[in-house]
Amino acid sequence: MMWRDVFFELEDGLIDEANEGTVFCPICGCCSLKQIPKFIPSILTQAAMLERGEEWTPKQEDMGWVCNGGCTRTQRHA
C-alpha cells in the first residue's frame, strides 16, 4: 500500500451539514474523516527540538485527511 493512497483531500469527503459539518469518507460513506499529520519528526529531531525549548506543531499544509475506519483510495474497510 502506498502512503498517498491513505490520504484524502477535504474536497473528496462527503460533508453532512445536518451533523455539524462532519466530513464522511468518500469510499464507504459511514466513517468520518479526521485530520492527522502526514509526517512526524524522528525521535532524534524531536529530542533536539526539546533541548532548544521548541515544540513541534504541524503546519496546515502538512496535515492530511484519513478515514478513521481504515479505508484507502483503493480499498474499503473490512
PDB file of N, CA, C and O in Angstrom:
ATOM      1  N   MET A   1       0.838  -1.176   0.000  1.00  0.00           N
ATOM      2  CA  MET A   1       0.000   0.000   0.000  1.00  0.00           C
ATOM      3  C   MET A   1       0.883   1.240   0.000  1.00  0.00           C
ATOM      4  O   MET A   1       1.856   1.319   0.750  1.00  0.00           O
ATOM      5  N   MET A   2       0.548   2.185  -0.825  1.00  0.00           N
ATOM      6  CA  MET A   2       1.289   3.439  -0.900  1.00  0.00           C
ATOM      7  C   MET A   2       0.683   4.426   0.096  1.00  0.00           C
ATOM      8  O   MET A   2      -0.535   4.466   0.273  1.00  0.00           O
ATOM      9  N   TRP A   3       1.539   5.228   0.751  1.00  0.00           N
ATOM     10  CA  TRP A   3       1.040   6.189   1.732  1.00  0.00           C
ATOM     11  C   TRP A   3       0.075   7.178   1.117  1.00  0.00           C
ATOM     12  O   TRP A   3      -0.876   7.606   1.771  1.00  0.00           O
ATOM     13  N   ARG A   4       0.306   7.550  -0.139  1.00  0.00           N
ATOM     14  CA  ARG A   4      -0.587   8.538  -0.755  1.00  0.00           C
ATOM     15  C   ARG A   4      -1.995   7.982  -0.934  1.00  0.00           C
ATOM     16  O   ARG A   4      -2.943   8.752  -1.088  1.00  0.00           O
ATOM     17  N   ASP A   5      -2.149   6.656  -0.916  1.00  0.00           N
ATOM     18  CA  ASP A   5      -3.479   6.054  -1.019  1.00  0.00           C
ATOM     19  C   ASP A   5      -4.276   6.182   0.271  1.00  0.00           C
ATOM     20  O   ASP A   5      -5.494   6.000   0.261  1.00  0.00           O
ATOM     21  N   VAL A   6      -3.617   6.491   1.374  1.00  0.00           N
ATOM     22  CA  VAL A   6      -4.285   6.592   2.670  1.00  0.00           C
ATOM     23  C   VAL A   6      -4.935   7.960   2.854  1.00  0.00           C
ATOM     24  O   VAL A   6      -5.968   8.072   3.514  1.00  0.00           O
ATOM     25  N   PHE A   7      -4.335   9.001   2.273  1.00  0.00           N
ATOM     26  CA  PHE A   7      -4.801  10.370   2.477  1.00  0.00           C
ATOM     27  C   PHE A   7      -5.831  10.782   1.434  1.00  0.00           C
ATOM     28  O   PHE A   7      -5.714  10.460   0.252  1.00  0.00           O
ATOM     29  N   PHE A   8      -6.843  11.503   1.909  1.00  0.00           N
ATOM     30  CA  PHE A   8      -7.874  12.072   1.046  1.00  0.00           C
ATOM     31  C   PHE A   8      -7.758  13.584   1.080  1.00  0.00           C
ATOM     32  O   PHE A   8      -7.143  14.145   1.986  1.00  0.00           O
ATOM     33  N   GLU A   9      -8.347  14.240   0.097  1.00  0.00           N
ATOM     34  CA  GLU A   9      -8.477  15.691   0.113  1.00  0.00           C
ATOM     35  C   GLU A   9      -9.824  16.010   0.756  1.00  0.00           C
ATOM     36  O   GLU A   9     -10.761  15.217   0.661  1.00  0.00           O
ATOM     37  N   LEU A  10      -9.922  17.149   1.400  1.00  0.00           N
ATOM     38  CA  LEU A  10     -11.177  17.537   2.023  1.00  0.00           C
ATOM     39  C   LEU A  10     -12.311  17.560   0.997  1.00  0.00           C
ATOM     40  O   LEU A  10     -13.448  17.209   1.313  1.00  0.00           O
ATOM     41  N   GLU A  11     -11.997  17.973  -0.224  1.00  0.00           N
ATOM     42  CA  GLU A  11     -12.999  18.050  -1.285  1.00  0.00           C
ATOM     43  C   GLU A  11     -13.546  16.671  -1.659  1.00  0.00           C
ATOM     44  O   GLU A  11     -14.644  16.569  -2.205  1.00  0.00           O
ATOM     45  N   ASP A  12     -12.780  15.604  -1.365  1.00  0.00           N
ATOM     46  CA  ASP A  12     -13.230  14.238  -1.653  1.00  0.00           C
ATOM     47  C   ASP A  12     -14.329  13.799  -0.688  1.00  0.00           C
ATOM     48  O   ASP A  12     -15.193  13.000  -1.047  1.00  0.00           O
ATOM     49  N   GLY A  13     -14.293  14.321   0.530  1.00  0.00           N
ATOM     50  CA  GLY A  13     -15.204  13.869   1.581  1.00  0.00           C
ATOM     51  C   GLY A  13     -16.643  14.283   1.347  1.00  0.00           C
ATOM     52  O   GLY A  13     -16.924  15.201   0.577  1.00  0.00           O
ATOM     53  N   LEU A  14     -17.548  13.596   2.020  1.00  0.00           N
ATOM     54  CA  LEU A  14     -18.975  13.894   1.971  1.00  0.00           C
ATOM     55  C   LEU A  14     -19.318  14.697   3.219  1.00  0.00           C
ATOM     56  O   LEU A  14     -19.249  14.173   4.331  1.00  0.00           O
ATOM     57  N   ILE A  15     -19.687  15.959   3.046  1.00  0.00           N
ATOM     58  CA  ILE A  15     -19.941  16.835   4.189  1.00  0.00           C
ATOM     59  C   ILE A  15     -21.416  16.761   4.570  1.00  0.00           C
ATOM     60  O   ILE A  15     -22.300  16.969   3.738  1.00  0.00           O
ATOM     61  N   ASP A  16     -21.663  16.462   5.837  1.00  0.00           N
ATOM     62  CA  ASP A  16     -23.024  16.355   6.362  1.00  0.00           C
ATOM     63  C   ASP A  16     -23.354  17.644   7.100  1.00  0.00           C
ATOM     64  O   ASP A  16     -22.958  17.824   8.251  1.00  0.00           O
ATOM     65  N   GLU A  17     -24.076  18.538   6.439  1.00  0.00           N
ATOM     66  CA  GLU A  17     -24.435  19.828   7.031  1.00  0.00           C
ATOM     67  C   GLU A  17     -25.348  19.652   8.243  1.00  0.00           C
ATOM     68  O   GLU A  17     -25.286  20.453   9.175  1.00  0.00           O
ATOM     69  N   ALA A  18     -26.188  18.625   8.249  1.00  0.00           N
ATOM     70  CA  ALA A  18     -27.124  18.406   9.345  1.00  0.00           C
ATOM     71  C   ALA A  18     -26.426  17.903  10.606  1.00  0.00           C
ATOM     72  O   ALA A  18     -26.985  17.985  11.700  1.00  0.00           O
ATOM     73  N   ASN A  19     -25.213  17.385  10.461  1.00  0.00           N
ATOM     74  CA  ASN A  19     -24.485  16.799  11.588  1.00  0.00           C
ATOM     75  C   ASN A  19     -23.235  17.622  11.889  1.00  0.00           C
ATOM     76  O   ASN A  19     -22.130  17.081  11.934  1.00  0.00           O
ATOM     77  N   GLU A  20     -23.408  18.918  12.092  1.00  0.00           N
ATOM     78  CA  GLU A  20     -22.320  19.834  12.456  1.00  0.00           C
ATOM     79  C   GLU A  20     -21.181  19.852  11.446  1.00  0.00           C
ATOM     80  O   GLU A  20     -20.038  20.110  11.822  1.00  0.00           O
ATOM     81  N   GLY A  21     -21.461  19.587  10.184  1.00  0.00           N
ATOM     82  CA  GLY A  21     -20.433  19.641   9.151  1.00  0.00           C
ATOM     83  C   GLY A  21     -19.446  18.500   9.178  1.00  0.00           C
ATOM     84  O   GLY A  21     -18.333  18.639   8.670  1.00  0.00           O
ATOM     85  N   THR A  22     -19.824  17.373   9.758  1.00  0.00           N
ATOM     86  CA  THR A  22     -18.952  16.199   9.794  1.00  0.00           C
ATOM     87  C   THR A  22     -18.582  15.800   8.370  1.00  0.00           C
ATOM     88  O   THR A  22     -19.426  15.820   7.474  1.00  0.00           O
ATOM     89  N   VAL A  23     -17.320  15.438   8.168  1.00  0.00           N
ATOM     90  CA  VAL A  23     -16.839  15.017   6.850  1.00  0.00           C
ATOM     91  C   VAL A  23     -16.745  13.499   6.852  1.00  0.00           C
ATOM     92  O   VAL A  23     -15.988  12.915   7.627  1.00  0.00           O
ATOM     93  N   PHE A  24     -17.520  12.864   5.977  1.00  0.00           N
ATOM     94  CA  PHE A  24     -17.536  11.405   5.899  1.00  0.00           C
ATOM     95  C   PHE A  24     -16.655  10.898   4.770  1.00  0.00           C
ATOM     96  O   PHE A  24     -16.395  11.605   3.797  1.00  0.00           O
ATOM     97  N   CYS A  25     -16.203   9.664   4.917  1.00  0.00           N
ATOM     98  CA  CYS A  25     -15.325   9.007   3.957  1.00  0.00           C
ATOM     99  C   CYS A  25     -16.020   8.897   2.599  1.00  0.00           C
ATOM    100  O   CYS A  25     -17.181   8.490   2.536  1.00  0.00           O
ATOM    101  N   PRO A  26     -15.327   9.253   1.509  1.00  0.00           N
ATOM    102  CA  PRO A  26     -15.934   9.133   0.182  1.00  0.00           C
ATOM    103  C   PRO A  26     -16.012   7.690  -0.327  1.00  0.00           C
ATOM    104  O   PRO A  26     -16.714   7.415  -1.300  1.00  0.00           O
ATOM    105  N   ILE A  27     -15.297   6.774   0.324  1.00  0.00           N
ATOM    106  CA  ILE A  27     -15.289   5.379  -0.116  1.00  0.00           C
ATOM    107  C   ILE A  27     -16.450   4.602   0.490  1.00  0.00           C
ATOM    108  O   ILE A  27     -17.193   3.940  -0.234  1.00  0.00           O
ATOM    109  N   CYS A  28     -16.616   4.675   1.815  1.00  0.00           N
ATOM    110  CA  CYS A  28     -17.671   3.888   2.474  1.00  0.00           C
ATOM    111  C   CYS A  28     -18.890   4.730   2.843  1.00  0.00           C
ATOM    112  O   CYS A  28     -20.007   4.214   2.887  1.00  0.00           O
ATOM    113  N   GLY A  29     -18.688   6.013   3.108  1.00  0.00           N
ATOM    114  CA  GLY A  29     -19.783   6.898   3.465  1.00  0.00           C
ATOM    115  C   GLY A  29     -20.262   6.768   4.900  1.00  0.00           C
ATOM    116  O   GLY A  29     -21.133   7.529   5.321  1.00  0.00           O
ATOM    117  N   CYS A  30     -19.715   5.815   5.676  1.00  0.00           N
ATOM    118  CA  CYS A  30     -20.185   5.637   7.060  1.00  0.00           C
ATOM    119  C   CYS A  30     -19.166   6.108   8.095  1.00  0.00           C
ATOM    120  O   CYS A  30     -19.550   6.437   9.217  1.00  0.00           O
ATOM    121  N   CYS A  31     -17.906   6.148   7.756  1.00  0.00           N
ATOM    122  CA  CYS A  31     -16.862   6.578   8.697  1.00  0.00           C
ATOM    123  C   CYS A  31     -16.556   8.051   8.461  1.00  0.00           C
ATOM    124  O   CYS A  31     -16.703   8.557   7.349  1.00  0.00           O
ATOM    125  N   SER A  32     -16.127   8.731   9.523  1.00  0.00           N
ATOM    126  CA  SER A  32     -15.755  10.127   9.352  1.00  0.00           C
ATOM    127  C   SER A  32     -14.269  10.225   9.014  1.00  0.00           C
ATOM    128  O   SER A  32     -13.481   9.337   9.337  1.00  0.00           O
ATOM    129  N   LEU A  33     -13.910  11.320   8.361  1.00  0.00           N
ATOM    130  CA  LEU A  33     -12.507  11.598   8.085  1.00  0.00           C
ATOM    131  C   LEU A  33     -11.968  12.434   9.229  1.00  0.00           C
ATOM    132  O   LEU A  33     -12.684  13.260   9.796  1.00  0.00           O
ATOM    133  N   LYS A  34     -10.699  12.219   9.569  1.00  0.00           N
ATOM    134  CA  LYS A  34     -10.058  13.048  10.583  1.00  0.00           C
ATOM    135  C   LYS A  34      -8.734  13.545  10.028  1.00  0.00           C
ATOM    136  O   LYS A  34      -8.150  12.931   9.135  1.00  0.00           O
ATOM    137  N   GLN A  35      -8.269  14.661  10.568  1.00  0.00           N
ATOM    138  CA  GLN A  35      -7.017  15.245  10.123  1.00  0.00           C
ATOM    139  C   GLN A  35      -5.877  14.759  10.997  1.00  0.00           C
ATOM    140  O   GLN A  35      -5.957  14.789  12.225  1.00  0.00           O
ATOM    141  N   ILE A  36      -4.806  14.307  10.339  1.00  0.00           N
ATOM    142  CA  ILE A  36      -3.599  13.896  11.052  1.00  0.00           C
ATOM    143  C   ILE A  36      -2.383  14.442  10.304  1.00  0.00           C
ATOM    144  O   ILE A  36      -2.478  14.756   9.117  1.00  0.00           O
ATOM    145  N   PRO A  37      -1.246  14.558  10.982  1.00  0.00           N
ATOM    146  CA  PRO A  37      -0.029  14.990  10.287  1.00  0.00           C
ATOM    147  C   PRO A  37       0.396  13.942   9.256  1.00  0.00           C
ATOM    148  O   PRO A  37       0.292  12.740   9.503  1.00  0.00           O
ATOM    149  N   LYS A  38       0.874  14.407   8.102  1.00  0.00           N
ATOM    150  CA  LYS A  38       1.354  13.489   7.064  1.00  0.00           C
ATOM    151  C   LYS A  38       2.711  12.905   7.430  1.00  0.00           C
ATOM    152  O   LYS A  38       3.111  11.876   6.887  1.00  0.00           O
ATOM    153  N   PHE A  39       3.409  13.543   8.334  1.00  0.00           N
ATOM    154  CA  PHE A  39       4.692  13.008   8.808  1.00  0.00           C
ATOM    155  C   PHE A  39       4.902  13.464  10.237  1.00  0.00           C
ATOM    156  O   PHE A  39       4.304  14.444  10.679  1.00  0.00           O
ATOM    157  N   ILE A  40       5.744  12.757  10.952  1.00  0.00           N
ATOM    158  CA  ILE A  40       6.103  13.108  12.325  1.00  0.00           C
ATOM    159  C   ILE A  40       7.628  13.103  12.389  1.00  0.00           C
ATOM    160  O   ILE A  40       8.259  12.161  11.911  1.00  0.00           O
ATOM    161  N   PRO A  41       8.223  14.133  12.966  1.00  0.00           N
ATOM    162  CA  PRO A  41       9.686  14.163  13.038  1.00  0.00           C
ATOM    163  C   PRO A  41      10.248  12.942  13.766  1.00  0.00           C
ATOM    164  O   PRO A  41       9.589  12.361  14.629  1.00  0.00           O
ATOM    165  N   SER A  42      11.453  12.572  13.410  1.00  0.00           N
ATOM    166  CA  SER A  42      12.103  11.430  14.054  1.00  0.00           C
ATOM    167  C   SER A  42      12.339  11.710  15.532  1.00  0.00           C
ATOM    168  O   SER A  42      12.286  12.856  15.978  1.00  0.00           O
ATOM    169  N   ILE A  43      12.596  10.667  16.268  1.00  0.00           N
ATOM    170  CA  ILE A  43      12.867  10.793  17.708  1.00  0.00           C
ATOM    171  C   ILE A  43      14.063  11.720  17.952  1.00  0.00           C
ATOM    172  O   ILE A  43      14.041  12.537  18.873  1.00  0.00           O
ATOM    173  N   LEU A  44      15.108  11.589  17.123  1.00  0.00           N
ATOM    174  CA  LEU A  44      16.292  12.437  17.301  1.00  0.00           C
ATOM    175  C   LEU A  44      15.958  13.905  17.050  1.00  0.00           C
ATOM    176  O   LEU A  44      16.420  14.785  17.776  1.00  0.00           O
ATOM    177  N   THR A  45      15.159  14.164  16.025  1.00  0.00           N
ATOM    178  CA  THR A  45      14.762  15.544  15.730  1.00  0.00           C
ATOM    179  C   THR A  45      13.921  16.103  16.863  1.00  0.00           C
ATOM    180  O   THR A  45      14.108  17.250  17.268  1.00  0.00           O
ATOM    181  N   GLN A  46      12.994  15.301  17.379  1.00  0.00           N
ATOM    182  CA  GLN A  46      12.156  15.750  18.484  1.00  0.00           C
ATOM    183  C   GLN A  46      12.995  16.039  19.721  1.00  0.00           C
ATOM    184  O   GLN A  46      12.752  17.026  20.415  1.00  0.00           O
ATOM    185  N   ALA A  47      13.980  15.190  20.005  1.00  0.00           N
ATOM    186  CA  ALA A  47      14.849  15.391  21.163  1.00  0.00           C
ATOM    187  C   ALA A  47      15.647  16.688  21.021  1.00  0.00           C
ATOM    188  O   ALA A  47      15.791  17.439  21.985  1.00  0.00           O
ATOM    189  N   ALA A  48      16.159  16.945  19.828  1.00  0.00           N
ATOM    190  CA  ALA A  48      16.917  18.175  19.588  1.00  0.00           C
ATOM    191  C   ALA A  48      16.022  19.406  19.756  1.00  0.00           C
ATOM    192  O   ALA A  48      16.447  20.425  20.299  1.00  0.00           O
ATOM    193  N   MET A  49      14.792  19.297  19.289  1.00  0.00           N
ATOM    194  CA  MET A  49      13.863  20.414  19.426  1.00  0.00           C
ATOM    195  C   MET A  49      13.540  20.678  20.900  1.00  0.00           C
ATOM    196  O   MET A  49      13.464  21.831  21.323  1.00  0.00           O
ATOM    197  N   LEU A  50      13.350  19.608  21.678  1.00  0.00           N
ATOM    198  CA  LEU A  50      13.072  19.770  23.104  1.00  0.00           C
ATOM    199  C   LEU A  50      14.241  20.422  23.833  1.00  0.00           C
ATOM    200  O   LEU A  50      14.043  21.242  24.729  1.00  0.00           O
ATOM    201  N   GLU A  51      15.466  20.051  23.443  1.00  0.00           N
ATOM    202  CA  GLU A  51      16.653  20.667  24.048  1.00  0.00           C
ATOM    203  C   GLU A  51      16.675  22.165  23.804  1.00  0.00           C
ATOM    204  O   GLU A  51      17.096  22.935  24.667  1.00  0.00           O
ATOM    205  N   ARG A  52      16.222  22.578  22.625  1.00  0.00           N
ATOM    206  CA  ARG A  52      16.190  24.008  22.286  1.00  0.00           C
ATOM    207  C   ARG A  52      14.942  24.693  22.831  1.00  0.00           C
ATOM    208  O   ARG A  52      14.786  25.904  22.678  1.00  0.00           O
ATOM    209  N   GLY A  53      14.058  23.934  23.462  1.00  0.00           N
ATOM    210  CA  GLY A  53      12.835  24.511  24.007  1.00  0.00           C
ATOM    211  C   GLY A  53      11.761  24.730  22.959  1.00  0.00           C
ATOM    212  O   GLY A  53      10.832  25.509  23.172  1.00  0.00           O
ATOM    213  N   GLU A  54      11.880  24.047  21.826  1.00  0.00           N
ATOM    214  CA  GLU A  54      10.898  24.185  20.748  1.00  0.00           C
ATOM    215  C   GLU A  54       9.858  23.075  20.843  1.00  0.00           C
ATOM    216  O   GLU A  54      10.117  22.003  21.390  1.00  0.00           O
ATOM    217  N   GLU A  55       8.708  23.347  20.312  1.00  0.00           N
ATOM    218  CA  GLU A  55       7.654  22.339  20.266  1.00  0.00           C
ATOM    219  C   GLU A  55       7.246  22.156  18.813  1.00  0.00           C
ATOM    220  O   GLU A  55       7.078  23.135  18.085  1.00  0.00           O
ATOM    221  N   TRP A  56       7.086  20.901  18.384  1.00  0.00           N
ATOM    222  CA  TRP A  56       6.705  20.634  17.000  1.00  0.00           C
ATOM    223  C   TRP A  56       5.197  20.738  16.856  1.00  0.00           C
ATOM    224  O   TRP A  56       4.439  20.047  17.536  1.00  0.00           O
ATOM    225  N   THR A  57       4.787  21.607  15.967  1.00  0.00           N
ATOM    226  CA  THR A  57       3.374  21.750  15.640  1.00  0.00           C
ATOM    227  C   THR A  57       3.270  21.689  14.123  1.00  0.00           C
ATOM    228  O   THR A  57       3.879  22.506  13.433  1.00  0.00           O
ATOM    229  N   PRO A  58       2.509  20.735  13.591  1.00  0.00           N
ATOM    230  CA  PRO A  58       2.416  20.632  12.134  1.00  0.00           C
ATOM    231  C   PRO A  58       1.704  21.835  11.523  1.00  0.00           C
ATOM    232  O   PRO A  58       0.758  22.372  12.099  1.00  0.00           O
ATOM    233  N   LYS A  59       2.171  22.243  10.357  1.00  0.00           N
ATOM    234  CA  LYS A  59       1.524  23.322   9.613  1.00  0.00           C
ATOM    235  C   LYS A  59       0.282  22.754   8.929  1.00  0.00           C
ATOM    236  O   LYS A  59       0.185  21.546   8.710  1.00  0.00           O
ATOM    237  N   GLN A  60      -0.644  23.608   8.601  1.00  0.00           N
ATOM    238  CA  GLN A  60      -1.885  23.165   7.972  1.00  0.00           C
ATOM    239  C   GLN A  60      -1.608  22.398   6.679  1.00  0.00           C
ATOM    240  O   GLN A  60      -2.293  21.418   6.383  1.00  0.00           O
ATOM    241  N   GLU A  61      -0.615  22.833   5.909  1.00  0.00           N
ATOM    242  CA  GLU A  61      -0.311  22.148   4.645  1.00  0.00           C
ATOM    243  C   GLU A  61       0.332  20.777   4.865  1.00  0.00           C
ATOM    244  O   GLU A  61       0.418  19.979   3.931  1.00  0.00           O
ATOM    245  N   ASP A  62       0.781  20.501   6.081  1.00  0.00           N
ATOM    246  CA  ASP A  62       1.367  19.203   6.410  1.00  0.00           C
ATOM    247  C   ASP A  62       0.345  18.222   6.987  1.00  0.00           C
ATOM    248  O   ASP A  62       0.697  17.119   7.405  1.00  0.00           O
ATOM    249  N   MET A  63      -0.911  18.634   7.003  1.00  0.00           N
ATOM    250  CA  MET A  63      -1.975  17.789   7.544  1.00  0.00           C
ATOM    251  C   MET A  63      -2.695  17.075   6.395  1.00  0.00           C
ATOM    252  O   MET A  63      -2.804  17.604   5.289  1.00  0.00           O
ATOM    253  N   GLY A  64      -3.180  15.870   6.678  1.00  0.00           N
ATOM    254  CA  GLY A  64      -3.918  15.106   5.678  1.00  0.00           C
ATOM    255  C   GLY A  64      -5.182  14.526   6.293  1.00  0.00           C
ATOM    256  O   GLY A  64      -5.275  14.383   7.512  1.00  0.00           O
ATOM    257  N   TRP A  65      -6.148  14.195   5.459  1.00  0.00           N
ATOM    258  CA  TRP A  65      -7.412  13.618   5.908  1.00  0.00           C
ATOM    259  C   TRP A  65      -7.374  12.121   5.705  1.00  0.00           C
ATOM    260  O   TRP A  65      -7.053  11.652   4.613  1.00  0.00           O
ATOM    261  N   VAL A  66      -7.700  11.353   6.749  1.00  0.00           N
ATOM    262  CA  VAL A  66      -7.738   9.895   6.670  1.00  0.00           C
ATOM    263  C   VAL A  66      -9.075   9.392   7.210  1.00  0.00           C
ATOM    264  O   VAL A  66      -9.720  10.048   8.028  1.00  0.00           O
ATOM    265  N   CYS A  67      -9.469   8.224   6.737  1.00  0.00           N
ATOM    266  CA  CYS A  67     -10.694   7.579   7.211  1.00  0.00           C
ATOM    267  C   CYS A  67     -10.376   6.881   8.530  1.00  0.00           C
ATOM    268  O   CYS A  67      -9.437   6.088   8.598  1.00  0.00           O
ATOM    269  N   ASN A  68     -11.152   7.170   9.580  1.00  0.00           N
ATOM    270  CA  ASN A  68     -10.849   6.517  10.850  1.00  0.00           C
ATOM    271  C   ASN A  68     -11.337   5.076  10.891  1.00  0.00           C
ATOM    272  O   ASN A  68     -11.132   4.389  11.892  1.00  0.00           O
ATOM    273  N   GLY A  69     -11.982   4.599   9.821  1.00  0.00           N
ATOM    274  CA  GLY A  69     -12.358   3.195   9.721  1.00  0.00           C
ATOM    275  C   GLY A  69     -11.323   2.363   8.983  1.00  0.00           C
ATOM    276  O   GLY A  69     -11.385   1.134   8.998  1.00  0.00           O
ATOM    277  N   GLY A  70     -10.363   3.034   8.333  1.00  0.00           N
ATOM    278  CA  GLY A  70      -9.292   2.318   7.655  1.00  0.00           C
ATOM    279  C   GLY A  70      -9.407   2.248   6.143  1.00  0.00           C
ATOM    280  O   GLY A  70      -8.606   1.563   5.507  1.00  0.00           O
ATOM    281  N   CYS A  71     -10.372   2.931   5.545  1.00  0.00           N
ATOM    282  CA  CYS A  71     -10.491   2.928   4.088  1.00  0.00           C
ATOM    283  C   CYS A  71      -9.290   3.621   3.455  1.00  0.00           C
ATOM    284  O   CYS A  71      -8.708   4.532   4.043  1.00  0.00           O
ATOM    285  N   THR A  72      -8.928   3.189   2.269  1.00  0.00           N
ATOM    286  CA  THR A  72      -7.922   3.870   1.457  1.00  0.00           C
ATOM    287  C   THR A  72      -8.579   4.258   0.149  1.00  0.00           C
ATOM    288  O   THR A  72      -9.752   3.955  -0.073  1.00  0.00           O
ATOM    289  N   ARG A  73      -7.839   4.924  -0.717  1.00  0.00           N
ATOM    290  CA  ARG A  73      -8.402   5.301  -2.020  1.00  0.00           C
ATOM    291  C   ARG A  73      -8.720   4.077  -2.870  1.00  0.00           C
ATOM    292  O   ARG A  73      -9.524   4.155  -3.799  1.00  0.00           O
ATOM    293  N   THR A  74      -8.100   2.962  -2.561  1.00  0.00           N
ATOM    294  CA  THR A  74      -8.278   1.766  -3.390  1.00  0.00           C
ATOM    295  C   THR A  74      -9.022   0.629  -2.693  1.00  0.00           C
ATOM    296  O   THR A  74      -9.322  -0.386  -3.321  1.00  0.00           O
ATOM    297  N   GLN A  75      -9.327   0.787  -1.392  1.00  0.00           N
ATOM    298  CA  GLN A  75      -9.926  -0.342  -0.673  1.00  0.00           C
ATOM    299  C   GLN A  75     -10.830   0.163   0.452  1.00  0.00           C
ATOM    300  O   GLN A  75     -10.468   1.076   1.195  1.00  0.00           O
ATOM    301  N   ARG A  76     -11.998  -0.440   0.560  1.00  0.00           N
ATOM    302  CA  ARG A  76     -12.949  -0.140   1.631  1.00  0.00           C
ATOM    303  C   ARG A  76     -12.541  -0.898   2.900  1.00  0.00           C
ATOM    304  O   ARG A  76     -11.904  -1.949   2.824  1.00  0.00           O
ATOM    305  N   HIS A  77     -12.913  -0.357   4.063  1.00  0.00           N
ATOM    306  CA  HIS A  77     -12.577  -1.028   5.323  1.00  0.00           C
ATOM    307  C   HIS A  77     -13.292  -2.371   5.426  1.00  0.00           C
ATOM    308  O   HIS A  77     -14.283  -2.621   4.739  1.00  0.00           O
ATOM    309  N   ALA A  78     -12.769  -3.226   6.299  1.00  0.00           N
ATOM    310  CA  ALA A  78     -13.340  -4.587   6.436  1.00  0.00           C
ATOM    311  C   ALA A  78     -14.659  -4.565   7.173  1.00  0.00           C
ATOM    312  O   ALA A  78     -15.272  -5.614   7.374  1.00  0.00           O
TER     313      ALA A  78
END
